[in-house]
Amino acid sequence: ILLPIVRCGETILSPNNIKFKCGSKTVKSVDELQQDYMSAINSGMVVSARVYKKMLYNEQLLLDCIDHEFMRKARKNKCTMHVLSSIIEQNFSRAERPSLESALFRFKLFKKDFRKYCEMNEAMPYYHISIWKFVVAYTIKYRTLQFLCLNLQKD
């Protein structure tokens, strides 16, 4: 698996390290990457057909965390991962300010996928802490209680 460096401004989004089984921790340089905890987003990732024959993407995940779940399987299967020197500049949806409607829609998708991902990795305490951090941040950012209401609804 070949992984380019994906940046948003000065922040390296990918590759990164997994923390608490489900959270991604950005790094300031590739020297901080730990092979046993390394993950990445799909942008620019190159995967050999041989790896795809061993394992596939998890179809229970729609959009979010699908890449991190794939990388978890890759680590488990001892796939070789190489970080390339090439850099991709990418916008990151959380760094921008989409409309309230778009942010609510995106949060609903993220919440569902992130919950499933954390369930699969037996990290539900991390899910609950993280999702509430998002709710508080979005409530402040958009000055509305709609994220709180959405989070309180059953999936």
C-alpha positions, 0 to 999 in steps of 0.5 A, a space after each residue: 500500500 502506497 500512501 502519499 502525504 495529504 495536507 490541508 494547509 500546514 496540517 498533515 491529514 494522512 497518513 496519521 496514527 490511530 489512538 484509542 482504537 478509533 481516533 485519528 491523530 495527525 502528525 507534524 512529520 512522517 517521522 512521528 508515524 508508528 507502523 503498528 498504529 498507522 492509518 490513512 485516508 483514501 486520497 491518493 492511496 495506491 493498493 495492489 490487486 493482491 491486497 484487494 484479493 485478501 481484503 475488501 472495504 467494509 460495506 457497512 460503512 457508507 462514507 466516513 471511517 471506511 478508509 481507517 477500517 481498511 487500514 486496520 485490516 491492512 495492519 492486521 494482515 501485515 500488509 506493507 505500507 510505504 509513505 511516499 514523498 509526494 504531497 497532495 493538498 486537499 480541503 477538509 470539510 470540517 475546516 470549512 464552514 458549509 451551510 447549516 443544512 449541509 453540516 447537519 446532513 454531514 454530521 448525521 452521516 458521520 455519526 452513523 458511520 463513526 458509531 459502526 466503526 467504533 462498535 466494530 473496534 470495541 471503542 464505544 466510550 471513545 465514540 461517546 466522548 468524541 461525538 459530544 465534542 463534535 456536538 459542542 463544537 458545532 453548536 458553538 460554530 453554528 449557534 444552534 441546538 440542532 446538532 444537540 437535537 440530532 445527536 439525541 435522536 435514535 439512529 
